[in-house]
Amino acid sequence: MFTATTQDQMPDLDTTLSMSGLEFMQAMRDGTLSRPPISALMNYTLDEVTAGKVVFRGTPTFEHTNPAGGVHGGWYGTLLDSCMSCAVMTKTPKGSVYTTLEYKVSLVGAIPVGCEILATGMIEHAGRSTGVARGEIRDAASGKLYATGSATCLIMKLRDS
């Protein structure tokens, strides 16, 4: 996994708006743009980016457990919010950004600490002002399903392209 980035290393708004969402996500994947600090904290990286689909690869560690010793539901939620909203990002035009309006997570299995997972977000709809995506978390080796989710994002045009 990569190391944490600091706020001053994050892309500024002008940089973000100068490219399409797909170009932005590809630049993060390729290391041209810094990845968000939350990804280091939550121990995940951007693995795949295509138009309408994003895959993160991550591994929960002891630091991500709840008092009962299981992987905290917030870890599942963070990974699903990230992959689903970034799938929407891949469909935003140059001059636009997005933000999550709401997301839902359904846990269907306990992820073992140390288990490598894939969190996949897939676009369902990308319009002028909203985007809808679905997601899932699966065991990277076996494909076992651990969680599913859905998200609605607001797409905001800030500049003409």
N, C-alpha and C positions, 0 to 999 in steps of 0.2 A: 504494500500500500504506500501511498505518497505521504509526504509530510504536510502539516498544516500550512495554510497560506495566511497572510495578514491582510487586513482591509485595504491597505495601500497597494496591494498586488492585484486586487480584483479589477476587472475591466470597468472603465468608467462608462457613463451613459452614452457618450458620443461613440465609443467603440462598439457598444452593444447595438446601438441603432444603425450603425454603418453596414451591418450585414443582416442577412435573413436569419431566422431562428435556426434553420438547419446548418448554415455556415457557422454560426456561433457555437452550436453544440459540437460540430465536427472539430472546431478549433480547440475546444476544451478537451475532447477526446485525444487529439493529437498533441496536446501540451503547448500549443501556441498561446492559449489563454489559460490563466490560472483557474484551477478548480475551486469550488466554494469550500470554505473552512469546515462546514458541517460534515463534508464527506470524510475528512480525516478523523474528526471526532467520532463519527459513527462507523468508521472503518469500511468504507466502500469506494469503489472507483467506477468511472464511466467505461464500459466495456465495448458497447456497440451503439452506433447512431446511423439510422437511415430515416428517410422521410416518413414520419408517422410512427416510428418505433425507436425506443431507447432501452438499453439493457445496462443495469448496474450489477457489478460483482462485489459481494461483501461477505464479511465473516463477523458474526457477533462474538465479542470477547466477554470476559468476566465483568468488565466495566459496564456492560450493557444489560446486566441482570437485575431483576427485581429482588425484594427481600426474601422471596421464596426460592431464589436460585435459578429461575427461568429467565429466558430472554424477555426483556420488558416489551410490552405491547407498543410503546412509543418507538422502539427500534423498527418494528414492522411498519408502523405508520410513517415514519420518516423515509424509509426506503421506498414505500409505495407512493407517497406524495411526490418524492423526487422523480421516480421513473415515469409516473403518469403525467405530471405537469411538464416534464422535459419532453415527453412525446408530443404534447401540445406545442411546446416551443419550436419543435422541428417544422411546424406548419405556419409559424408566424412570418409575415412578410418583413422585408427590410423596413426599418422605421417603427417597428412595433415591439412591444414586450407583453408579458403575461403575468398574471398572479393567480394563485389558487383561490377559488371562491369557497369550495367545500370538497371534502373527500370522505369516503367511507371505507372502512377496512373490516374484513371478516377473517378472523384467525381460524384456520382449520387444523392446525397441528403445531406442536412445540418444536421450534428450531433448536437443535442442540448447540450449546456453546462450542465455538470452534468449527462449526459446519459452514462450508462455503456455499453461498446461495447466489442465485441469479434473480434479480428483480426486474421484470419486464413491463414496460408501459407501452400500450398500443392505442393509437388514436381511433376514436369512434366517429367524431365529428369535429371539423374545424371550420368555423364560419368567420364572419367579419368581426364579431364581438365576443363570441364564446367558443370554447373548445371542450370536448368531452373525451375522456380516455378511460380505459380499464387497465388493470394491472394484476400481476401475480408474482408471488415469491415461490421459487422452487429450489430444491436441493440441486446444486450444480452437477453432482455426480449421478444421482439416481433419478432426478426429475420429480421427486416427491413434492406434492403441493403443500405449502405451509400457510399461504394466505392469498386472498384476492381483494381487489379494491376497485373503486370507481372514483372519478374526480371530474369536477367542472371548473374550468378556468376562465377568467376574464381576459380577453385579448384587447390590448389598448394601442391604438395607432397614435404615436407621439409626434411623428414627423412624416411628411410626404417623402416617398422614396424616389 
